[in-house]
Amino acid sequence: MPNHVYLIIEIDRLRIEHLSIKIKSLSSLIGAFKTTSSKIIHSIGFIDFAWKRSFHDHIIRHQKSYEDISNYIDANPDKWH
């Protein structure tokens, strides 16, 4: 839907175990995304833009679930009338 943002975020410590990077919580990542994007959106003139206060999350545990959710995200804009 045009008034929603869907993200699939993969957090995998094994991919960065050789680096000294601290993995932040999902709440911290979403907060940073909202803060940064809000600043950019406001700077281009959409002063009244505001994010909803919270967010909904779901842990994808299986490949089939990933495919279903990914397909839902891809098809969702076509359902907006």
C-alpha positions in Angstrom: 0.0 0.0 0.0 1.3 3.5 -0.7 0.9 4.5 3.0 2.9 1.5 4.3 6.6 0.5 4.3 7.4 -3.2 4.2 11.0 -4.4 4.9 12.6 -7.7 5.2 15.7 -7.3 7.3 18.2 -10.2 7.8 20.2 -10.0 11.0 22.9 -12.7 10.9 25.8 -12.5 13.3 27.7 -15.2 11.5 28.1 -13.0 8.4 30.1 -10.4 10.4 31.8 -12.5 13.1 35.2 -11.6 11.7 34.4 -7.8 12.0 34.1 -5.8 15.1 30.6 -4.6 14.4 28.0 -4.5 17.1 24.5 -5.6 15.9 21.9 -3.3 17.1 18.4 -4.2 18.2 15.6 -4.2 15.6 14.0 -1.3 17.5 17.2 0.7 17.2 17.5 0.0 13.5 13.9 1.0 12.8 14.3 4.1 15.0 17.4 5.1 13.0 15.6 4.5 9.7 12.6 6.6 10.8 14.7 9.4 12.1 17.0 9.6 9.0 14.2 9.3 6.5 12.0 11.9 8.3 14.8 14.4 8.1 15.2 13.8 4.4 11.4 13.9 3.8 11.0 17.1 5.8 14.0 18.7 4.0 12.4 18.2 0.6 9.2 20.0 1.7 6.9 17.5 3.2 6.8 19.2 6.6 3.6 17.4 7.8 5.1 13.9 7.3 5.1 11.8 10.4 5.7 8.1 11.0 3.3 6.0 13.1 4.7 5.7 16.6 5.4 1.9 16.6 6.0 -0.9 14.1 4.9 -4.5 13.6 7.5 -7.2 13.3 7.4 -10.9 12.5 10.3 -13.3 12.6 10.6 -15.4 9.4 11.8 -18.8 10.3 11.4 -20.8 7.1 12.1 -20.4 3.4 8.4 -20.9 2.5 7.4 -18.2 4.9 10.0 -15.9 3.4 8.7 -16.6 -0.1 5.0 -16.0 0.9 5.9 -12.7 2.7 8.1 -11.5 -0.2 5.4 -12.3 -2.7 2.8 -10.4 -0.6 5.1 -7.4 -0.5 5.6 -7.5 -4.2 1.9 -7.8 -5.0 0.6 -5.4 -2.4 0.7 -2.2 -4.5 -1.5 -3.8 -7.1 -4.2 -4.2 -4.5 -4.4 -0.5 -3.7 -7.4 1.0 -5.5 
